[in-house]
Amino acid sequence: AQSVAQPEDQVNVAEGNPLTVKCTYSVSGNPYLFWYVQYPNRGLQFLLKYITGDNLVKGSYGFEAEFNKSQTSFHLKKPSALVSDSALYFCAVRDYNAGNNRKLIWGLGTSLAVNP
Amino acid sequence: DTEVTQTPKHLVMGMTNKKSLKCEQHMGHRAMYWYKQKAKKPPELMFVYSYEKLSINESVPSRFSPECPNSSLLNLHLHALQPEDSALYLCASSQDNSLQETQYFGPGTRLLVL
């Protein structure tokens, strides 16, 4: 069965330091992976996705993610964190079940707190 | 422009009321979705419309009734809701032609059922 895990409920980082939000996945075929961010009392905003090609994917707001097939991971990274990056981050993978290719399987989310 | 709009932003309703949530996109997307999200939890898929036809219903109670009047609009009709239905209701849309399609979300309607 397809699944996504975000092993950390919360990540704390100081402003200006690099940040990493972890995501691991399990799929039966090629993975289609997505990162979304949700600011307080807001909808979900798309950050980036991995479909194929380069393992390092660049996205919005200076975020990037590294796809690692051997470790089945897709960690979200940013070289220098901002206080405004404080939000809830969700990793998701496309469900491969026949007829359900529009469904996303979501991780439980990681709350990122960037301290000034 | 990757904008999905939703109205109203907030809604308070009693358990006997009938109300509707509205969603609109002008990106030419042919798939539209309703999700329910509880606080600090991932969104839960409720319905998927593809080319204006209902393609997925995730066993949602009949007190929630979706409608897709055209390719740009999606409604969710609410009737006889329960307090546990209080949540953020998110609409999303996507191109709907490949596995790599991205779902773009609206800001949501925060619903409180009294």
Boltz contact constraints between the chains, C-beta under 6 A:
constraints:
  - contact:
      token1: [A, 32]
      token2: [B, 99]
      max_distance: 6.0
  - contact:
      token1: [A, 32]
      token2: [B, 100]
      max_distance: 6.0
  - contact:
      token1: [A, 43]
      token2: [B, 90]
      max_distance: 6.0
  - contact:
      token1: [A, 43]
      token2: [B, 105]
      max_distance: 6.0
  - contact:
      token1: [A, 43]
      token2: [B, 106]
      max_distance: 6.0
  - contact:
      token1: [A, 43]
      token2: [B, 107]
      max_distance: 6.0
  - contact:
      token1: [A, 43]
      token2: [B, 108]
      max_distance: 6.0
  - contact:
      token1: [A, 44]
      token2: [B, 105]
      max_distance: 6.0
  - contact:
      token1: [A, 46]
      token2: [B, 102]
      max_distance: 6.0
  - contact:
      token1: [A, 51]
      token2: [B, 100]
      max_distance: 6.0
  - contact:
      token1: [A, 90]
      token2: [B, 42]
      max_distance: 6.0
  - contact:
      token1: [A, 94]
      token2: [B, 99]
      max_distance: 6.0
  - contact:
      token1: [A, 101]
      token2: [B, 99]
      max_distance: 6.0
  - contact:
      token1: [A, 102]
      token2: [B, 31]
      max_distance: 6.0
  - contact:
      token1: [A, 102]
      token2: [B, 48]
      max_distance: 6.0
  - contact:
      token1: [A, 106]
      token2: [B, 42]
      max_distance: 6.0
  - contact:
      token1: [A, 109]
      token2: [B, 42]
      max_distance: 6.0
